[in-house]
């Protein structure tokens, strides 16, 4: 099974950029069809990696923005209890 290597913030940024690129490609399709096609293809890849949670480039470079096994943060009540 493929391991997820894209975190929450990374996914949100990819989704926003991919959506913007799709709109940009659609807006310029009449004047610049080749550029619009290329932009649409890149946007599709960006959105697909955001949806899947896996980036092949991150895998090749050994990057991982997905948080794993981090201890839960303590609440203010727990911190105040430690001060007593």
Biotite code that builds the C-alpha atoms (Angstrom):
import biotite.structure as struc

atoms = struc.array([
    struc.Atom([0.000, 0.000, 0.000], chain_id="A", res_id=1, res_name="UNK", atom_name="CA", element="C"),
    struc.Atom([1.193, 3.491, -0.793], chain_id="A", res_id=2, res_name="UNK", atom_name="CA", element="C"),
    struc.Atom([1.974, 5.616, 2.242], chain_id="A", res_id=3, res_name="UNK", atom_name="CA", element="C"),
    struc.Atom([0.424, 9.081, 2.468], chain_id="A", res_id=4, res_name="UNK", atom_name="CA", element="C"),
    struc.Atom([3.124, 11.758, 2.319], chain_id="A", res_id=5, res_name="UNK", atom_name="CA", element="C"),
    struc.Atom([1.105, 14.979, 2.023], chain_id="A", res_id=6, res_name="UNK", atom_name="CA", element="C"),
    struc.Atom([-0.057, 16.791, 5.162], chain_id="A", res_id=7, res_name="UNK", atom_name="CA", element="C"),
    struc.Atom([-3.155, 18.893, 5.770], chain_id="A", res_id=8, res_name="UNK", atom_name="CA", element="C"),
    struc.Atom([-1.711, 22.316, 4.957], chain_id="A", res_id=9, res_name="UNK", atom_name="CA", element="C"),
    struc.Atom([0.039, 20.939, 1.889], chain_id="A", res_id=10, res_name="UNK", atom_name="CA", element="C"),
    struc.Atom([-3.253, 19.394, 0.711], chain_id="A", res_id=11, res_name="UNK", atom_name="CA", element="C"),
    struc.Atom([-5.122, 22.676, 1.190], chain_id="A", res_id=12, res_name="UNK", atom_name="CA", element="C"),
    struc.Atom([-2.498, 24.640, -0.738], chain_id="A", res_id=13, res_name="UNK", atom_name="CA", element="C"),
    struc.Atom([-2.513, 22.090, -3.571], chain_id="A", res_id=14, res_name="UNK", atom_name="CA", element="C"),
    struc.Atom([-6.315, 22.128, -3.754], chain_id="A", res_id=15, res_name="UNK", atom_name="CA", element="C"),
    struc.Atom([-6.406, 25.933, -3.906], chain_id="A", res_id=16, res_name="UNK", atom_name="CA", element="C"),
    struc.Atom([-3.639, 26.175, -6.531], chain_id="A", res_id=17, res_name="UNK", atom_name="CA", element="C"),
    struc.Atom([-5.125, 23.372, -8.610], chain_id="A", res_id=18, res_name="UNK", atom_name="CA", element="C"),
    struc.Atom([-8.565, 24.968, -8.575], chain_id="A", res_id=19, res_name="UNK", atom_name="CA", element="C"),
    struc.Atom([-7.095, 28.352, -9.509], chain_id="A", res_id=20, res_name="UNK", atom_name="CA", element="C"),
    struc.Atom([-5.137, 26.778, -12.370], chain_id="A", res_id=21, res_name="UNK", atom_name="CA", element="C"),
    struc.Atom([-8.275, 25.047, -13.709], chain_id="A", res_id=22, res_name="UNK", atom_name="CA", element="C"),
    struc.Atom([-10.122, 28.366, -13.727], chain_id="A", res_id=23, res_name="UNK", atom_name="CA", element="C"),
    struc.Atom([-7.117, 30.052, -15.367], chain_id="A", res_id=24, res_name="UNK", atom_name="CA", element="C"),
    struc.Atom([-6.983, 27.340, -18.042], chain_id="A", res_id=25, res_name="UNK", atom_name="CA", element="C"),
    struc.Atom([-10.706, 27.659, -18.740], chain_id="A", res_id=26, res_name="UNK", atom_name="CA", element="C"),
    struc.Atom([-10.481, 31.449, -18.987], chain_id="A", res_id=27, res_name="UNK", atom_name="CA", element="C"),
    struc.Atom([-7.628, 31.362, -21.499], chain_id="A", res_id=28, res_name="UNK", atom_name="CA", element="C"),
    struc.Atom([-8.833, 28.425, -23.583], chain_id="A", res_id=29, res_name="UNK", atom_name="CA", element="C"),
    struc.Atom([-10.076, 30.552, -26.478], chain_id="A", res_id=30, res_name="UNK", atom_name="CA", element="C"),
    struc.Atom([-7.007, 32.737, -26.916], chain_id="A", res_id=31, res_name="UNK", atom_name="CA", element="C"),
    struc.Atom([-4.246, 30.278, -25.971], chain_id="A", res_id=32, res_name="UNK", atom_name="CA", element="C"),
    struc.Atom([-5.482, 26.700, -26.386], chain_id="A", res_id=33, res_name="UNK", atom_name="CA", element="C"),
    struc.Atom([-2.065, 25.024, -26.057], chain_id="A", res_id=34, res_name="UNK", atom_name="CA", element="C"),
    struc.Atom([-1.208, 26.944, -22.886], chain_id="A", res_id=35, res_name="UNK", atom_name="CA", element="C"),
    struc.Atom([-4.672, 26.238, -21.515], chain_id="A", res_id=36, res_name="UNK", atom_name="CA", element="C"),
    struc.Atom([-4.250, 22.523, -22.209], chain_id="A", res_id=37, res_name="UNK", atom_name="CA", element="C"),
    struc.Atom([-0.866, 22.428, -20.485], chain_id="A", res_id=38, res_name="UNK", atom_name="CA", element="C"),
    struc.Atom([-2.195, 24.412, -17.531], chain_id="A", res_id=39, res_name="UNK", atom_name="CA", element="C"),
    struc.Atom([-5.201, 22.112, -17.287], chain_id="A", res_id=40, res_name="UNK", atom_name="CA", element="C"),
    struc.Atom([-2.989, 19.021, -17.267], chain_id="A", res_id=41, res_name="UNK", atom_name="CA", element="C"),
    struc.Atom([-0.729, 20.441, -14.547], chain_id="A", res_id=42, res_name="UNK", atom_name="CA", element="C"),
    struc.Atom([-3.779, 21.469, -12.511], chain_id="A", res_id=43, res_name="UNK", atom_name="CA", element="C"),
    struc.Atom([-5.227, 17.977, -12.860], chain_id="A", res_id=44, res_name="UNK", atom_name="CA", element="C"),
    struc.Atom([-2.016, 16.433, -11.516], chain_id="A", res_id=45, res_name="UNK", atom_name="CA", element="C"),
    struc.Atom([-1.926, 18.916, -8.616], chain_id="A", res_id=46, res_name="UNK", atom_name="CA", element="C"),
    struc.Atom([-5.556, 18.172, -7.720], chain_id="A", res_id=47, res_name="UNK", atom_name="CA", element="C"),
    struc.Atom([-5.026, 14.408, -8.063], chain_id="A", res_id=48, res_name="UNK", atom_name="CA", element="C"),
    struc.Atom([-2.098, 14.470, -5.635], chain_id="A", res_id=49, res_name="UNK", atom_name="CA", element="C"),
    struc.Atom([-4.142, 16.565, -3.201], chain_id="A", res_id=50, res_name="UNK", atom_name="CA", element="C"),
    struc.Atom([-7.046, 14.109, -3.349], chain_id="A", res_id=51, res_name="UNK", atom_name="CA", element="C"),
    struc.Atom([-4.871, 10.981, -3.164], chain_id="A", res_id=52, res_name="UNK", atom_name="CA", element="C"),
    struc.Atom([-2.581, 12.357, -0.452], chain_id="A", res_id=53, res_name="UNK", atom_name="CA", element="C"),
    struc.Atom([0.479, 10.988, -2.242], chain_id="A", res_id=54, res_name="UNK", atom_name="CA", element="C"),
    struc.Atom([3.009, 12.956, -4.268], chain_id="A", res_id=55, res_name="UNK", atom_name="CA", element="C"),
    struc.Atom([5.395, 10.883, -6.428], chain_id="A", res_id=56, res_name="UNK", atom_name="CA", element="C"),
    struc.Atom([7.942, 13.718, -6.440], chain_id="A", res_id=57, res_name="UNK", atom_name="CA", element="C"),
    struc.Atom([7.907, 13.818, -2.625], chain_id="A", res_id=58, res_name="UNK", atom_name="CA", element="C"),
    struc.Atom([8.450, 10.046, -2.602], chain_id="A", res_id=59, res_name="UNK", atom_name="CA", element="C"),
    struc.Atom([11.406, 10.348, -4.994], chain_id="A", res_id=60, res_name="UNK", atom_name="CA", element="C"),
    struc.Atom([12.963, 13.138, -2.913], chain_id="A", res_id=61, res_name="UNK", atom_name="CA", element="C"),
    struc.Atom([12.213, 11.465, 0.426], chain_id="A", res_id=62, res_name="UNK", atom_name="CA", element="C"),
    struc.Atom([9.974, 14.297, 1.643], chain_id="A", res_id=63, res_name="UNK", atom_name="CA", element="C"),
    struc.Atom([7.002, 13.775, 3.957], chain_id="A", res_id=64, res_name="UNK", atom_name="CA", element="C"),
    struc.Atom([4.728, 16.557, 5.259], chain_id="A", res_id=65, res_name="UNK", atom_name="CA", element="C"),
    struc.Atom([2.164, 14.197, 6.788], chain_id="A", res_id=66, res_name="UNK", atom_name="CA", element="C"),
    struc.Atom([2.360, 14.249, 10.622], chain_id="A", res_id=67, res_name="UNK", atom_name="CA", element="C"),
    struc.Atom([2.954, 10.817, 12.133], chain_id="A", res_id=68, res_name="UNK", atom_name="CA", element="C"),
    struc.Atom([2.911, 9.614, 15.695], chain_id="A", res_id=69, res_name="UNK", atom_name="CA", element="C"),
    struc.Atom([3.106, 13.013, 17.303], chain_id="A", res_id=70, res_name="UNK", atom_name="CA", element="C"),
    struc.Atom([2.002, 13.071, 20.929], chain_id="A", res_id=71, res_name="UNK", atom_name="CA", element="C"),
    struc.Atom([-1.274, 14.931, 21.509], chain_id="A", res_id=72, res_name="UNK", atom_name="CA", element="C"),
    struc.Atom([-0.957, 18.500, 22.692], chain_id="A", res_id=73, res_name="UNK", atom_name="CA", element="C"),
    struc.Atom([-1.739, 19.165, 26.330], chain_id="A", res_id=74, res_name="UNK", atom_name="CA", element="C"),
    struc.Atom([-4.748, 21.279, 27.132], chain_id="A", res_id=75, res_name="UNK", atom_name="CA", element="C"),
    struc.Atom([-4.568, 24.328, 29.377], chain_id="A", res_id=76, res_name="UNK", atom_name="CA", element="C"),
    struc.Atom([-6.367, 22.388, 32.093], chain_id="A", res_id=77, res_name="UNK", atom_name="CA", element="C"),
    struc.Atom([-3.678, 19.686, 32.053], chain_id="A", res_id=78, res_name="UNK", atom_name="CA", element="C"),
    struc.Atom([-0.926, 22.293, 32.083], chain_id="A", res_id=79, res_name="UNK", atom_name="CA", element="C"),
    struc.Atom([-2.554, 24.133, 35.001], chain_id="A", res_id=80, res_name="UNK", atom_name="CA", element="C"),
    struc.Atom([-2.859, 20.862, 36.902], chain_id="A", res_id=81, res_name="UNK", atom_name="CA", element="C"),
    struc.Atom([0.883, 20.303, 36.541], chain_id="A", res_id=82, res_name="UNK", atom_name="CA", element="C"),
    struc.Atom([1.587, 23.670, 38.188], chain_id="A", res_id=83, res_name="UNK", atom_name="CA", element="C"),
    struc.Atom([-0.202, 22.694, 41.398], chain_id="A", res_id=84, res_name="UNK", atom_name="CA", element="C"),
])
